[in-house]
């Protein structure tokens, strides 16, 4: 295709043609070497399916999943995709190499499975493994965000990792374990969109979900016997969010958070 203009410079016209052809036709545009005569020349190549798919996602505003989004997913884990998400070819290759399953969010919801981010400091390390086993037994998808051993670490780092996974939509809920379950809740609640609750029994867990719409459960691994801790986890996961007056009050919490961000 050849385009000439006396009113625009060659570089300006090239950029216009690239934008129009690339966005409207969804094709890959390549500039032909400058030594050819008679104005500005562009060549429209037949698009490769993977590149075309990514370009169309950009044009339509769809969520793009890149290789960076897989960085925190362990080998053999799962990444839940939002409806309409488009995975880049590089991310697809990386997922295949690491055995990561890419799951549509609707599929997870329809089966009742929850994707749960789980993290702990050194004080909750051993209990974290028990919680992950319980999540698998219940049919949910739990992924481990660390820590990896009992060497001393800082609990805010792991509370933040879990909170960010929930806030970004990569997990439906989060569970954080430390010695008392208090510090992690304080840290996680600094993140926009997170409502972290420290719970110590089934009653507090049910209240946190129904009344406060909590999306991160914080537990004191050194404060609760294993059986009671797992009962608390099960109740937290099984309790639906309360509507009416509860939803109205949670909306006020969200408004306070938004006002602080301005």
N, C-alpha and C positions, 0 to 999 in steps of 0.2 A: 504494500500500500504506500502511495506517495502523496505527501501533503505539502503544499507551498503556501507561503503567506508573506506579504510585504509589510504587514503591520506588527508581527511578532518576531522576536529573535528566534534563532534555531533552538536554543535550549528551552525557551518558554514553550514553544510549540511542542517540543518533544515531551515535556512533562504533562501537557494537557492531553496529548494523545495517549500517553501511558495510563493516565488516570481513567479516561473515558473507556478505553478498550479493556483495561484490566478489571474495572469495577462492573461495567455493564455486560460485557461478553464473558467475563470470568475466565480470561485466557492469559497466558504468559507472554509478555511483550519484550522483545529484545531489540536493541538498537543496532543498526547496521553500521559498519566502519565509515568514518567521516570522509574517506577519500573518494567515495562515490559522488558524482556531480549532481547538480540541480536540486538544491535545497535539502530538506530534512527527509530522511528515509527511516521507516520503522518496519520490522518484519514481525508478523504474528505467527508464532509457532503453534502447533497442535499441543494443547496442554496435557501434561501427564496427570492422571487421575488424582494422585496424592496431592500434588501441588494445587490442582484446581479445587480440591475439597477444602484445603486450608485457606485458599484465597476467598472462597465463597463464605467460609465461616467468618473471616474478618469483615467482609462486606455486610453480612447479615447481622453482625453483632453477637454471634454465638460464642459460647465459652470455648476457648482453645486449651486443650490439655497438652502441655509440653513435657519434655524429659525432666525439667526441674520439679514438676509436680509429683514425680515418682521418687524423689530423693529420700523422703522419709519412710517410704513403704518397704518393709523387709521382703526378702526373697520368699516367694510363695504366698505373698499377701494379696490383698485386693484393694482396688481403688474404685470407689463408687462415683459414677459420672452423673452430673446433672442432666436433665432432659435436654436434648439438642446439642450436647457437648460434642466437639470434634477433636479427635486425637491426632496429633501430628505424626507423620511417618516415623520420625526419630523416636518419639515416645512409644509408638507401637513396637518398634524393634527392641527398645530397652525393656519393655514389659515382657515381651516374649523371651528374651535372654534370661531375665531374672525370675520367670515363672509367675509374674504378677497378673492376676485376673482383673479385667476391666469390666465392671458391673454397672448396668444402668440403675440409677436410683429407684426408678419405678419397680424394677424387678425385686429389689431388696424389700421395699415397702409392701408389695403385694404378698410376699411370703411371710411377712411378720418378722423378718430378720432385721436386726439393728447392727449398724457398723459403729463400733465403740472403741474410742482411743483410750489406751490405758498407759499410765506412767507412774513412776514412783521415784523417791530418793532412796538412799541406802537403807533407811529405816523401814521402808515398805517393800524392799526388793523381794524377799521370800514370799510374802503374802501376795504380791502381784502375780506370781506364777499360778497360785491357787485360784485367783480371780479369773485369769485368762482361761484356765481349764474349765471353770464353771461356765463362762460365757460360751465356750465351744459346746459344752454339754447341753446348754439351753438352745443351741442352734443359731446363736448370734455370731457376728464376725468381729473378733477382737484383735487389735493390732498393738504391738508393744512398742512404745516410744522411749523405753529405757527407764531407769538406768540398767546397766548390764551386769553389775556385780554389787558387792556390799562395800566397796570402797566409798569413802565419804564424798558426797556431792552436795550441790545446793538445790534445795527443793523448788525455788521459784523457776528454775530452768525447765523442770519437767512439768510443772503446773502450766507454764506458758506453752509448752509444746502441745499438751493435750488441749488447752483452751483454744489455741490457734487452729488446730485440726477441726474442732467443733465450729468455731466462728467462720471458718472458710468453707464449711459445708463438706469437708472431707470425712467427717464422722457425724453420726446422728447424736451421740452422747459421749461424755467422757467420764473416766474414773481416775482419780489420783489418790495415791497412798503415800503417807509419810508417817512420822511417829505418832502425831496427835490428830492429824487431819485439819488443823486450823491454819497453819502457815500457807499451805497449798491453796486453800480456799481464798485467802486474802490475795495471794498472787494472781490466781486465775481471774478473780473478779475485777482486776485492773484492765482486762481486755474487753473491748466493745462486743456486746452481744452475748457475753458469758454471765450466767447466773449459777455460781458454784455454791454448793451447800455442804457443810460438814454435818454428817448424820451419824448417829450412834446406835440406832435401833430401827425396827421396821416402822414404828409410828412416825419418827422424824423423817424417814425416807419418803413415806407416803405423803406427808405434809409438804415436804420440799417440792415434790412433783406436782401434786394437785393444787396447792395454794400458791406456790412461788414459781412454777414452771421451770424448776432447776434443770439445767442441761449438763452440769458437771457434778458428780458425786465425789466428795472428799472424805476419806476414811483414815482413822488413826489405827495403823496396823499394830501398834503396841498397846492400844487401849481396849481392843475388842477381841474376844476369843474367836477363833476361825468360824465356828458354826454361826455365831451371831452376826459376824461381818458378812458372811455369804447370804444370810437371810435378809440383811439390809440391802445388799446388792440386788437380789431377786425382787424385792418389793419396789425398789427405785425403778427398775426396768419395767415392771408390770403395771405401775400406777399411771393412769391417763392424766393428761393435763385438765385442770378444772376450768370451766367456762364461767360465764356471767360475772359475778362480782370478783372472782379470782383473776380472770382475764383482764378486767378493768383495772385492777390494782397493779398487775404486772405491767400493763401499758404505761402506768405512771412511773414505774421503775425505768422503763425504756426511755420515757421522756426526760427523766433526770439525767440519764446517761448521755442522751443527745445534746442536752443543754450544756453539759460539761465539755463536750467536744467542740463546741462553737468557739 
